[in-house]
Amino acid sequence: MAQEYTASPLDPATKISQFVSTFNSEIDELTAIFSETASFNLTHGGFYKVNATSGAVTVTLPAASSNTGMRVSIKKIDASANAVTIDGNGSETIDGATTSSLASQYDVATLICDGTEWFSL
C-alpha cells in the first residue's frame, strides 16, 4: 500500500523568508573578498587575493569534515618568485595531494569541499 506524503503547510511569507535567508547566505559566501599578504588559516568561503611579494605564503584550509560544500578561490596577484602554497588540513588532500601551489602571477585555484577532502573546479 502506497504511503502519501503530506508536507507541513507553510504560509507563503515563511517560504519566501526561508528562501531569501538561504540565498543570501550563499551569495555572501561567493562575494566575500579577502586580501592577504602572509600565511593564514582560511576560515570562510569566498575569494582570496594573495600577495606574496614579501615572502612565500601558505594558505591552510579548514577541516573538511565541518565544511562540506564550502567553495573558495585563491589567486596569486603578485609577480614575485614567491609561491602561494595551499595546504590541506592535517593529512587532508586537494585532488589527492596534500598541497597545491600557485607559482605565477594570476594563477588561481578554485576549490570545493565534499566533507572528506577538497577538489579543484
N, C-alpha and C positions, 0 to 999 in steps of 0.2 A: 504494500500500500504506500503510495507516494505521500511524502510529507509536504505540507505547504510552508513556505517561508513568509513570515509576516514581519516586515520592517517596522521598527518602532516609529511612530509618526513624529516628525519634527516640523515645526512651523517654518514657513519659507524664510523668515528673518533669521532663525537659528541656522538653517542650512547655509545661507549666504554668509553669515558671520563665521562659521566654521571654514568655509571655502576661502574667504579673504584672509583669515588667520594663517592657514596653511600656505596659501600662495605667497603672502608677504614674507613669511619666514624663509621660503625657498628663494625668493628674489633677493632678500638681504644677503644670503649666503653667496649668491652668484655675483653680486655687485660690490661686495666688501673689497676694498683695495688697501693693501698694506705696503709700506716701503721699509726695507731692511738693509742694514749695512754691516751686520755682524752675525755670527752664528746664533740661532734661536730655535726654540721648540715651537712648532706650529700648533696652534690650538683651535683655530677657526677655519672653516671653509672660506674660499674667496680667491682673490688674485694677489700674488705676492711679487712685487718688483724688488729684485735683489741686486745691490750694487756691491761688487767685490773688489773695488779699486784698492781699498786699504789692506786687503788680505783675503785668503780663501774663506768661504762661508759654508757652514754646514747647517742644513735645514733638517731638523729631526721631526719626523712625522709622529702624530699621536698614535696610541694603541688602536689597532684595527678593531678589536672586539667591541669597543664602545663608540665606534664612528662609522658604522655601516651607512653607506650612501653619501658620505662626505666627499665633496669634489673640491680640488684645489688646482690652481695653475701657478707655477713658479717660473719666473722669467729672469734671466741674467741680463741686466741692462747696460753693463759697462764693457769697455773694450780691453780690459786688462787680461793678463795671462792667468789670473787667479780663478780657480774653479769654484762653482757652486755645487756642493755635493748634497744630494737628497738622501737621507738615511732613514731606513725603516726603524720602527721602534723595537729595540732589542734584536731578536732574530727574525722579525717580520720582513717580508720581501716586497719588492716593487718589480713586477713582471719576473719573479723568480730570483732576482738578485737582491742582496742586502742594501746596495746603494745604487744611485743613478747620478750621473754627472752632467752638468751644463758647463761647457768649456768656452764657448764663443758668445760674443755679444748677440743678444736677441734669441739665443737658444731658449726653448720653453718646454716644460713638462706639465701636462695636464693629467691629473691622477684622480681615480675614484676608488673608494674602499668598499670591499664586499663583506667586511666583518672579520675576515681572517688574513687578508693581505691587500696590497694596493696594486692597481693596474693602470697603465698609461692608456690614454684615449687617443 
